[in-house]
Amino acid sequence: MAGSLSTPTTSLLLTIRGLLPALNEQEQKVGQYVLDHADEVIHLVMSDLAERCAVSDTTVFRFCRRVRTDGYQDFKIRLALESEPDHTTTYASITDGDSVAQAARKVIAADVKALEDTLKVLDLAALERAADALLAARRVDIYGSGGGAIAALELQYKLMRVGVRAVPHTDGEMQVISATLLTPADLAIGISHSGESHDVLRALGVARQAGATTIAITNHPASPLAKSADISLHTAAQEALAHGYPLGARVAQVALIDVLYAALALQCPSEVERSQVRIADALLIRLS
């Protein structure tokens, strides 16, 4: 793909955070301790970390392999070289006692952090595969519910601007009905921050059974949605909340959609230009 970029360095702490739900109970103890005490862990031998987590040395070693390092020593080196210098900073949820100024700072901090972390976990190889698949697809379905429905509409708009015809479906029943009509020449995209939306999971599963290529957009790489898709694209919004809504989730999804749009535009600049001229002409006719 023309204009490819080098892959961003993936943060080890972000990898741990993303994989934590998929680890077993003992491995989760290790992962949570590392997230909470990263500065301390780089100075511990494996037996000390195992003792602090009340697990065996074998569990610690297995955890290191699960988070994609070659062993405990490699894990400690990666942790020491961690490119996230502010990893001890916490982004708190908005509480009833906060002032408007405090809430504003928390929201903006969470949004900025979500964007920075999403760049760090961005899988450019998966992004390029997604762009290739979108350009080759005869038809594109987009499934999103709740907050994912807003992202589905945003994605449709961006795809139209590069000449890719896509239809967003935000109703669970319509998602499944549309998915049953897909063919191996088609593509379906499921959007869910948690990766556990029942409607989106069901529709993407039906689409895959129909032979369509499937893409997941989610915040959790170990989620059922990510595991069920042919291609998975991940955001990395931390779980600070504003009365139940995850801060940073929406801005990270939109940023990922913008990156996908940029990847498509780099691959077919002439088609982008033609599409935008046609759109502009149509809008001018409407206004005249």
DRENVOKOL-395875 format. One record per residue (C-alpha): x, z, y; residue number from 1. Coordinates in Angstrom, 3 decimals, decimal comma. Layout:
N
ATOM          u          w          v   resi
ATOM          X          Z          Y    NUM
...
//
This chain:
288
ATOM          u          w          v   resi
ATOM      0,000      0,000      0,000      1
ATOM      1,442     -1,042      3,360      2
ATOM      2,282      1,710      5,803      3
ATOM      2,610      4,437      3,159      4
ATOM      3,855      7,809      4,327      5
ATOM      6,106     10,280      2,561      6
ATOM      4,275     13,060      0,760      7
ATOM      4,032     16,307      2,771      8
ATOM      5,770     19,322      1,299      9
ATOM      3,170     21,259     -0,638     10
ATOM      3,091     24,958      0,178     11
ATOM      3,540     27,150     -2,883     12
ATOM      1,219     29,779     -1,425     13
ATOM     -1,471     27,156     -0,878     14
ATOM     -1,014     25,963     -4,448     15
ATOM     -1,483     29,532     -5,700     16
ATOM     -4,544     30,042     -3,502     17
ATOM     -6,111     26,806     -4,702     18
ATOM     -5,478     27,448     -8,398     19
ATOM     -6,354     31,159     -8,374     20
ATOM     -9,978     30,733     -9,572     21
ATOM     -8,784     28,709    -12,589     22
ATOM     -6,280     31,336    -13,780     23
ATOM     -7,120     33,972    -16,357     24
ATOM     -7,635     37,581    -15,285     25
ATOM     -4,031     38,668    -15,879     26
ATOM     -2,572     35,642    -14,103     27
ATOM     -4,943     36,226    -11,188     28
ATOM     -3,458     39,710    -10,767     29
ATOM     -0,027     38,137    -10,339     30
ATOM     -1,320     35,437     -8,005     31
ATOM     -3,163     37,864     -5,756     32
ATOM     -0,154     40,187     -5,583     33
ATOM      2,079     37,276     -4,573     34
ATOM     -0,375     36,193     -1,876     35
ATOM     -0,589     39,748     -0,530     36
ATOM      3,138     40,622     -0,797     37
ATOM      5,061     37,340     -0,587     38
ATOM      7,941     38,835      1,423     39
ATOM      8,430     41,573     -1,170     40
ATOM      8,152     39,352     -4,255     41
ATOM     11,180     37,208     -3,350     42
ATOM     13,350     40,314     -3,858     43
ATOM     11,840     41,395     -7,195     44
ATOM     13,106     40,643    -10,681     45
ATOM     10,451     39,434    -13,088     46
ATOM     10,022     42,804    -14,820     47
ATOM      9,428     44,523    -11,463     48
ATOM      6,700     42,043    -10,527     49
ATOM      5,132     42,455    -13,957     50
ATOM      5,125     46,246    -13,548     51
ATOM      3,503     46,077    -10,107     52
ATOM      0,762     43,827    -11,470     53
ATOM      0,339     45,827    -14,713     54
ATOM      0,945     42,710    -16,807     55
ATOM      3,642     41,539    -19,223     56
ATOM      6,761     39,550    -18,358     57
ATOM      5,286     36,700    -20,393     58
ATOM      2,226     36,644    -18,137     59
ATOM      4,426     36,382    -15,049     60
ATOM      6,393     33,511    -16,583     61
ATOM      3,190     31,751    -17,626     62
ATOM      1,850     32,196    -14,101     63
ATOM      4,986     30,570    -12,671     64
ATOM      4,451     27,531    -14,870     65
ATOM      0,746     27,370    -14,023     66
ATOM      1,583     27,099    -10,319     67
ATOM      3,911     24,167    -11,024     68
ATOM      7,328     25,795    -10,880     69
ATOM      9,970     25,644    -13,601     70
ATOM     10,183     29,379    -14,178     71
ATOM     10,576     32,656    -12,349     72
ATOM     13,872     31,827    -10,644     73
ATOM     12,559     28,489     -9,401     74
ATOM      9,384     30,268     -8,319     75
ATOM     11,350     32,772     -6,212     76
ATOM     13,452     30,026     -4,634     77
ATOM     10,343     28,054     -3,732     78
ATOM      8,743     31,177     -2,316     79
ATOM     11,836     31,998     -0,243     80
ATOM     11,929     28,466      1,138     81
ATOM      8,208     28,533      1,807     82
ATOM      7,426     26,232      4,686     83
ATOM      4,557     28,462      5,817     84
ATOM      6,416     30,930      8,061     85
ATOM      3,190     32,551      9,216     86
ATOM      1,954     33,242      5,697     87
ATOM      1,437     36,926      6,464     88
ATOM     -1,011     36,069      9,250     89
ATOM     -4,611     36,688      8,287     90
ATOM     -7,613     34,916      9,736     91
ATOM    -10,425     37,430      9,745     92
ATOM    -14,102     36,690      9,432     93
ATOM    -16,335     37,014     12,484     94
ATOM    -18,068     40,392     12,570     95
ATOM    -21,059     41,715     14,494     96
ATOM    -18,763     43,790     16,702     97
ATOM    -16,701     40,825     17,924     98
ATOM    -16,872     39,630     21,503     99
ATOM    -17,421     35,949     22,252    100
ATOM    -13,727     35,678     23,140    101
ATOM    -12,698     37,214     19,809    102
ATOM    -15,051     34,918     17,919    103
ATOM    -13,678     31,891     19,775    104
ATOM    -10,095     32,807     18,887    105
ATOM    -10,995     33,292     15,222    106
ATOM    -12,857     29,985     14,998    107
ATOM    -10,105     27,941     16,659    108
ATOM     -7,381     29,696     14,647    109
ATOM     -9,226     28,969     11,401    110
ATOM     -9,745     25,320     12,356    111
ATOM     -6,088     24,813     13,273    112
ATOM     -4,946     26,561     10,102    113
ATOM     -7,307     24,466      7,968    114
ATOM     -5,873     21,261      9,435    115
ATOM     -2,253     22,345      8,960    116
ATOM     -2,848     23,514      5,403    117
ATOM     -4,831     20,410      4,466    118
ATOM     -1,881     18,261      5,521    119
ATOM      0,404     20,351      3,319    120
ATOM     -1,726     19,884      0,192    121
ATOM     -2,604     16,245      0,863    122
ATOM     -1,974     14,114     -2,235    123
ATOM     -0,994     10,755     -0,754    124
ATOM     -0,877      9,052     -4,145    125
ATOM     -4,489     10,095     -4,768    126
ATOM     -5,378      9,003     -1,237    127
ATOM     -3,964      5,527     -1,842    128
ATOM     -5,784      5,256     -5,176    129
ATOM     -9,004      6,226     -3,408    130
ATOM     -8,453      3,579     -0,722    131
ATOM     -7,739      0,910     -3,339    132
ATOM    -10,850      1,857     -5,305    133
ATOM    -13,063      1,813     -2,206    134
ATOM    -11,879     -1,642     -1,181    135
ATOM    -12,459     -2,973     -4,699    136
ATOM    -15,930     -1,441     -5,156    137
ATOM    -19,066     -3,577     -5,142    138
ATOM    -21,189     -0,641     -4,054    139
ATOM    -20,388      2,889     -2,866    140
ATOM    -22,615      5,955     -3,233    141
ATOM    -21,835      9,186     -1,369    142
ATOM    -23,353     12,485     -2,561    143
ATOM    -23,417     15,600     -0,403    144
ATOM    -25,663     18,644     -0,069    145
ATOM    -25,730     21,334      2,628    146
ATOM    -22,564     21,086      4,709    147
ATOM    -21,425     18,268      2,445    148
ATOM    -24,399     16,204      3,614    149
ATOM    -22,977     16,108      7,142    150
ATOM    -19,613     14,990      5,788    151
ATOM    -21,365     12,316      3,699    152
ATOM    -22,903     10,797      6,831    153
ATOM    -19,556     10,942      8,626    154
ATOM    -17,872      9,181      5,715    155
ATOM    -20,518      6,451      5,664    156
ATOM    -19,912      5,770      9,358    157
ATOM    -16,131      5,529      8,896    158
ATOM    -16,447      3,270      5,843    159
ATOM    -18,751      0,902      7,704    160
ATOM    -16,096      0,454     10,372    161
ATOM    -13,680     -0,930      7,770    162
ATOM    -16,292     -3,174      6,187    163
ATOM    -17,097     -0,960      3,187    164
ATOM    -20,838     -0,708      2,587    165
ATOM    -21,753      2,818      1,548    166
ATOM    -25,013      4,715      1,140    167
ATOM    -25,120      8,522      1,569    168
ATOM    -27,595     10,506     -0,538    169
ATOM    -28,319     14,100      0,461    170
ATOM    -31,345     14,788     -1,755    171
ATOM    -30,468     15,919     -5,272    172
ATOM    -33,113     13,824     -7,009    173
ATOM    -32,193     10,680     -5,077    174
ATOM    -28,525     11,265     -5,874    175
ATOM    -29,217     11,148     -9,600    176
ATOM    -31,588      8,182     -9,353    177
ATOM    -29,017      6,179     -7,414    178
ATOM    -26,202      7,212     -9,762    179
ATOM    -28,080      5,881    -12,794    180
ATOM    -28,100      2,402    -11,224    181
ATOM    -24,336      2,205    -10,740    182
ATOM    -22,086     -0,056    -12,816    183
ATOM    -18,359     -0,153    -13,637    184
ATOM    -17,927     -2,285    -10,495    185
ATOM    -19,182      0,573     -8,302    186
ATOM    -17,851      3,846     -6,925    187
ATOM    -19,357      7,283     -6,265    188
ATOM    -18,013     10,021     -3,995    189
ATOM    -19,067     13,660     -4,339    190
ATOM    -18,482     16,055     -1,435    191
ATOM    -18,673     19,829     -1,922    192
ATOM    -16,547     22,490     -0,224    193
ATOM    -16,841     24,838     -3,208    194
ATOM    -16,727     22,057     -5,784    195
ATOM    -19,652     23,733     -7,520    196
ATOM    -22,738     22,118     -5,939    197
ATOM    -25,132     21,602     -8,849    198
ATOM    -26,751     18,490     -7,396    199
ATOM    -23,467     16,802     -6,515    200
ATOM    -21,910     17,698     -9,869    201
ATOM    -24,879     16,304    -11,745    202
ATOM    -24,972     13,062     -9,752    203
ATOM    -21,233     12,466    -10,064    204
ATOM    -21,481     13,063    -13,810    205
ATOM    -24,283     10,505    -14,102    206
ATOM    -22,237      8,034    -12,051    207
ATOM    -19,264      8,474    -14,345    208
ATOM    -21,457      7,963    -17,420    209
ATOM    -22,605      4,699    -15,826    210
ATOM    -18,967      3,603    -15,698    211
ATOM    -18,449      3,945    -11,947    212
ATOM    -15,181      5,208    -10,491    213
ATOM    -15,639      8,733     -9,127    214
ATOM    -13,960     10,531     -6,217    215
ATOM    -14,268     14,243     -5,371    216
ATOM    -13,711     15,737     -1,914    217
ATOM    -13,474     19,522     -2,217    218
ATOM    -11,591     22,578     -1,023    219
ATOM    -10,870     23,765     -4,563    220
ATOM     -8,584     21,634     -6,784    221
ATOM     -9,486     23,655     -9,890    222
ATOM    -13,258     23,363     -9,317    223
ATOM    -15,671     21,629    -11,718    224
ATOM    -16,148     18,776     -9,231    225
ATOM    -12,412     18,138     -8,902    226
ATOM    -11,935     18,223    -12,660    227
ATOM    -14,833     15,845    -13,310    228
ATOM    -13,692     13,091    -10,924    229
ATOM    -11,282     10,233    -11,531    230
ATOM     -9,654     10,895     -8,146    231
ATOM     -9,685     14,231     -6,318    232
ATOM     -8,923     14,773     -2,622    233
ATOM     -8,517     18,346     -1,385    234
ATOM     -8,873     20,263      1,847    235
ATOM     -7,345     23,720      2,290    236
ATOM     -9,617     25,793      4,517    237
ATOM     -9,122     29,533      4,034    238
ATOM    -12,117     31,691      3,274    239
ATOM    -12,684     33,392      6,636    240
ATOM    -16,422     33,477      7,309    241
ATOM    -18,794     33,269     10,252    242
ATOM    -21,957     34,917      8,894    243
ATOM    -21,570     33,237      5,518    244
ATOM    -20,233     29,864      6,708    245
ATOM    -16,566     29,159      5,823    246
ATOM    -14,579     28,677      9,019    247
ATOM    -12,427     25,554      9,034    248
ATOM    -14,354     23,892      6,205    249
ATOM    -16,123     21,265      8,292    250
ATOM    -13,129     20,349     10,452    251
ATOM    -10,925     19,999      7,354    252
ATOM    -13,465     17,714      5,655    253
ATOM    -13,739     15,507      8,739    254
ATOM     -9,944     15,349      9,053    255
ATOM     -9,625     14,267      5,424    256
ATOM    -12,265     11,585      6,005    257
ATOM    -10,322     10,409      9,067    258
ATOM     -7,140     10,208      6,990    259
ATOM     -8,969      8,164      4,355    260
ATOM    -10,254      5,863      7,103    261
ATOM     -6,697      5,432      8,415    262
ATOM     -5,444      4,590      4,918    263
ATOM     -8,145      1,936      4,563    264
ATOM     -7,449      0,520      8,021    265
ATOM     -3,730      0,219      7,265    266
ATOM     -4,490     -1,712      4,101    267
ATOM     -6,899     -4,247      5,625    268
ATOM     -6,358     -4,465      9,409    269
ATOM     -7,928     -7,927      9,697    270
ATOM    -11,125     -6,741      8,003    271
ATOM    -11,265     -3,739     10,326    272
ATOM    -10,962     -6,011     13,348    273
ATOM    -13,664     -8,371     12,065    274
ATOM    -16,017     -5,493     11,283    275
ATOM    -15,554     -3,867     14,670    276
ATOM    -16,127     -7,173     16,500    277
ATOM    -19,332     -7,758     14,543    278
ATOM    -20,526     -4,199     15,198    279
ATOM    -19,751     -4,514     18,913    280
ATOM    -21,533     -7,885     19,120    281
ATOM    -24,597     -6,481     17,373    282
ATOM    -24,735     -3,491     19,715    283
ATOM    -24,400     -5,747     22,767    284
ATOM    -27,287     -7,908     21,551    285
ATOM    -29,394     -4,764     21,094    286
ATOM    -28,627     -3,624     24,634    287
ATOM    -29,241     -7,015     26,262    288
//
